[in-house]
Amino acid sequence: MDYLLLTQQDDIAIIKFTRKRIDAALAVKFRDDIQTLIQQGHKKIIFNMEQIEFIDSSGLGALVSVMKNLGGNQQMALCHVKDAVLTVFKLTRMDKIFVIVASEADALARLGTV
């Protein structure tokens, strides 16, 4: 997972992207890698989107798949979402599906720890 940095706080995995795009070239690998983490016992995940400048429909689909595998949006949060990426979430109404917050601290509070 050379495109992700994984840290953990209590029972929450915090995943920070090191690439600028979540697109068709990365989406399947991303989905499969996160599925492996879920199978290893990570049941709450924060995605720090600070580096992400672009997401396409494949990237959105991968995030939806992860959310479903976690059992819903109460187990997952996105933070530090840039305006251009947030616009994609809003245009597709995915901002109504995902928990999107300003910071990692907000995401930790939302998922049950500070």
Summary of the structure (lengths in Angstrom):
residues: 114
radius of gyration: 12.6
end to end distance: 26.7
largest distance: 34.7
contacts: 354
relative contact order: 0.18
helix: 46%
strand: 24%
